[in-house]
Amino acid sequence: MKITISQQDKKILVRFRHGRVVDNYPIDKAEDFLLAIDKFVKKHKIRPMSRIGPMGPIEFKNTSMLTERVIRAIIAGLRF
Protein backbone atom coordinates (compact mmCIF):
# COMPACT_ATOMS: atom_id res chain seq x y z
CA MET A 1 0.00 0.00 0.00
CA LYS A 2 1.33 3.41 -0.97
CA ILE A 3 0.17 6.47 0.97
CA THR A 4 0.45 10.09 -0.18
CA ILE A 5 -0.40 12.90 2.23
CA SER A 6 -0.75 16.48 1.04
CA GLN A 7 -1.98 19.59 2.79
CA GLN A 8 -3.59 22.78 1.54
CA ASP A 9 -4.33 25.37 4.19
CA LYS A 10 -5.83 23.36 7.05
CA LYS A 11 -7.24 20.50 4.97
CA ILE A 12 -5.26 17.28 4.67
CA LEU A 13 -5.77 14.95 1.70
CA VAL A 14 -4.77 11.30 2.13
CA ARG A 15 -4.43 9.14 -0.99
CA PHE A 16 -4.24 5.36 -0.59
CA ARG A 17 -3.01 3.19 -3.44
CA HIS A 18 -3.28 -0.59 -3.11
CA GLY A 19 -2.73 -2.39 -6.40
CA ARG A 20 -5.12 -0.80 -8.88
CA VAL A 21 -7.34 0.69 -6.19
CA VAL A 22 -6.85 4.40 -5.49
CA ASP A 23 -8.96 6.41 -3.04
CA ASN A 24 -8.71 9.95 -1.68
CA TYR A 25 -9.88 10.95 1.79
CA PRO A 26 -9.98 14.57 2.95
CA ILE A 27 -9.46 14.81 6.72
CA ASP A 28 -9.60 17.80 9.06
CA LYS A 29 -6.74 16.83 11.32
CA ALA A 30 -3.94 14.28 11.33
CA GLU A 31 -5.58 12.36 14.18
CA ASP A 32 -8.33 11.33 11.74
CA PHE A 33 -5.76 9.38 9.69
CA LEU A 34 -6.77 6.11 11.42
CA LEU A 35 -10.40 6.66 10.40
CA ALA A 36 -9.30 7.10 6.78
CA ILE A 37 -7.33 3.84 6.92
CA ASP A 38 -10.34 2.02 8.40
CA LYS A 39 -12.68 3.37 5.71
CA PHE A 40 -10.29 2.38 2.90
CA VAL A 41 -9.71 -1.14 4.25
CA LYS A 42 -13.42 -1.79 4.86
CA LYS A 43 -14.58 -0.28 1.57
CA HIS A 44 -12.27 -2.46 -0.52
CA LYS A 45 -12.39 -5.51 1.78
CA ILE A 46 -8.62 -5.57 2.21
CA ARG A 47 -7.43 -8.18 4.67
CA PRO A 48 -6.40 -6.98 8.15
CA MET A 49 -3.57 -4.45 8.25
CA SER A 50 -1.25 -6.85 10.05
CA ARG A 51 -1.31 -9.22 7.05
CA ILE A 52 -1.05 -6.65 4.27
CA GLY A 53 2.68 -6.67 4.74
CA PRO A 54 4.93 -3.68 5.00
CA MET A 55 3.41 -0.37 4.08
CA GLY A 56 4.90 0.98 0.92
CA PRO A 57 6.36 4.40 0.50
CA ILE A 58 4.76 7.30 2.33
CA GLU A 59 4.96 10.67 0.60
CA PHE A 60 4.36 13.98 2.36
CA LYS A 61 3.68 16.99 0.12
CA ASN A 62 3.42 20.50 1.56
CA THR A 63 2.54 19.25 5.04
CA SER A 64 3.37 20.87 8.33
CA MET A 65 5.92 19.25 10.59
CA LEU A 66 3.23 18.49 13.18
CA THR A 67 1.02 16.72 10.63
CA GLU A 68 3.94 14.62 9.43
CA ARG A 69 4.99 13.67 12.96
CA VAL A 70 1.47 12.69 14.03
CA ILE A 71 0.97 10.49 10.96
CA ARG A 72 4.41 8.88 11.31
CA ALA A 73 3.61 8.12 14.97
CA ILE A 74 0.30 6.49 13.97
CA ILE A 75 2.06 4.36 11.33
CA ALA A 76 4.77 3.38 13.83
CA GLY A 77 2.00 2.28 16.19
CA LEU A 78 0.39 0.18 13.46
CA ARG A 79 3.70 -1.58 12.79
CA PHE A 80 4.17 -2.31 16.50
Secondary structure, 3 states (H helix, E strand, C coil): CEEEEEEECCEEEEEEEECCEEEEEEECCHHHHHHHHHHHHHHCCCCCHHHHCCCCCEEEECCCHHHHHHHHHHHHHHHC
